[in-house]
Amino acid sequence: MIRSLGVIALAVLMAVVTGLSDTSWAGQVPDAQSREAQRQAIARRLAEIERGTVVRIDRTDGTRLNAVLLDVTPDAITVRPLDAAAADTRSIPIDEIARVDRVRGRALRKVLIAAGVVAAVLVGTCAVALSSNSTQPRARPGEPLPSRDIPSTYTAWPDSVSSASPPE
């Protein structure tokens, strides 16, 4: 009982010292200066992106949208979401945009992968061709193949193997 009261008293003391009773982090709202700075940064970024480019938009409410950028005004952007019909457009206020980025294509990555595969095949083919190069003379068309003489000291089976009786 005394231990429980000690833990509760320590928790209350920590809350008072750290000021938890004064501040609610969930209700914090960015001040006007930081909102204006964010708005200007988004406007600068949008000025760099060409119309007709596919962009990824992260909104302040946490949603993400991939769309084609159609128009930029001082207060909003007009986009066509990639998953919508061609006639469906949306206007998104710049104040609701947390981040906007160009969606990069995968064409360069695919070209580099294809070039790597081709290079690997060529290196492998050259390695196989060089390793199969024999020192034996090759036959020309119309000539008999060169013989590969087996030395007379070579025998296929030692005498002990041929004279041995099979196991019973």
C-alpha positions in Angstrom: 0.0 0.0 0.0 2.8 2.4 0.9 4.7 1.4 -2.2 1.7 2.2 -4.4 1.2 5.6 -2.8 4.9 6.3 -3.3 4.7 5.5 -7.1 1.5 7.6 -7.5 3.2 10.5 -5.6 6.3 10.2 -7.8 4.1 10.3 -11.0 2.2 13.4 -9.9 5.5 15.1 -8.9 7.0 14.3 -12.4 3.9 15.6 -14.1 4.0 18.9 -12.2 7.8 19.4 -12.7 7.7 18.6 -16.5 4.6 20.8 -17.0 2.4 18.1 -18.5 -0.6 19.8 -17.0 0.1 23.0 -18.9 0.5 21.7 -22.5 -1.4 19.4 -24.7 0.7 18.2 -27.5 -2.2 16.9 -29.5 -3.7 20.4 -29.8 -0.6 22.1 -31.1 -1.1 24.1 -34.2 1.7 25.5 -36.3 2.0 29.2 -36.0 1.4 31.6 -38.9 5.0 32.1 -39.8 5.8 28.4 -40.2 2.6 27.9 -42.2 3.6 30.7 -44.5 7.1 29.4 -44.9 5.7 25.9 -45.7 3.3 27.5 -48.3 6.2 29.4 -49.9 8.3 26.3 -50.1 5.5 24.3 -51.8 4.9 27.2 -54.2 8.6 27.3 -55.1 8.6 23.6 -55.6 5.5 23.7 -57.8 7.1 26.4 -59.9 9.9 24.0 -60.8 7.6 21.2 -62.0 6.3 21.3 -65.5 2.6 21.0 -66.3 1.7 17.5 -67.4 4.2 15.9 -65.0 3.2 13.0 -62.8 3.6 14.1 -59.1 3.1 12.6 -55.7 1.3 14.8 -53.3 1.4 14.3 -49.5 -1.4 16.2 -47.9 -1.4 17.6 -44.4 -4.2 15.2 -43.4 -1.8 12.3 -44.1 -3.2 11.1 -47.4 -1.1 10.6 -50.5 -2.1 11.1 -54.1 -0.4 10.3 -57.4 -1.7 12.6 -60.1 -0.9 14.6 -63.2 -0.3 18.3 -62.5 -2.5 20.3 -64.8 -2.4 23.9 -63.4 -0.9 25.9 -60.6 -2.5 29.1 -59.2 -1.4 31.2 -56.2 -3.9 29.5 -53.9 -4.4 25.9 -55.3 -3.3 23.3 -57.8 -5.4 21.4 -60.3 -4.6 17.8 -60.8 -6.0 14.7 -62.4 -5.5 11.6 -60.2 -4.0 8.6 -62.0 -6.6 6.3 -60.7 -9.5 8.5 -61.9 -11.2 9.1 -65.3 -9.7 11.5 -67.8 -12.3 14.1 -67.1 -12.0 13.9 -63.3 -9.9 16.8 -62.0 -9.4 18.0 -58.4 -8.4 21.4 -57.0 -6.2 21.1 -53.9 -5.4 24.2 -51.9 -1.7 24.8 -51.4 -2.3 25.1 -47.6 -3.4 21.4 -47.6 -0.2 20.2 -49.3 2.6 19.0 -47.0 5.0 17.8 -49.8 5.0 17.5 -53.5 7.5 15.5 -55.6 8.0 14.5 -59.2 7.4 10.8 -59.8 10.5 9.5 -61.6 10.2 6.9 -64.3 11.8 3.6 -64.2 13.2 3.7 -67.8 16.8 4.5 -66.8 16.8 1.6 -64.2 15.4 -0.8 -66.9 18.1 0.3 -69.4 20.9 -0.2 -66.8 19.6 -3.6 -65.8 19.4 -4.7 -69.5 23.0 -3.4 -70.1 24.2 -5.4 -67.1 22.6 -8.6 -68.3 24.1 -8.1 -71.8 27.5 -7.5 -70.3 27.3 -10.6 -68.1 26.3 -12.8 -71.1 29.2 -11.4 -73.2 31.7 -12.0 -70.4 30.3 -15.5 -69.8 30.5 -16.4 -73.5 34.0 -15.1 -73.8 35.0 -17.1 -70.7 33.5 -20.3 -72.1 35.2 -19.7 -75.5 38.6 -19.1 -74.0 38.4 -22.1 -71.6 37.4 -24.5 -74.4 40.5 -23.5 -76.5 42.4 -26.7 -76.9 46.0 -27.2 -77.9 45.1 -30.0 -80.3 45.3 -29.1 -84.0 41.9 -28.7 -85.6 40.8 -30.5 -88.8 40.2 -28.5 -91.9 37.2 -29.2 -94.0 37.8 -32.4 -96.0 40.7 -33.7 -93.8 40.4 -36.5 -91.3 40.2 -35.6 -87.6 43.5 -35.7 -85.8 44.0 -38.9 -83.8 44.5 -38.9 -80.2 46.9 -41.6 -79.6 46.7 -43.3 -76.2 50.1 -44.1 -74.8 51.0 -47.8 -74.7 51.6 -47.6 -71.0 48.0 -46.8 -70.4 45.7 -49.7 -69.4 42.1 -49.4 -68.7 42.1 -51.8 -65.8 44.8 -52.8 -63.5 45.6 -56.5 -63.4 44.4 -56.9 -59.9 40.9 -55.7 -60.8 40.5 -58.0 -63.8 41.8 -61.1 -62.0 39.8 -60.5 -58.8 36.7 -62.7 -58.3 33.4 -61.1 -57.6 32.3 -60.9 -54.0 30.0 -63.6 -52.7 
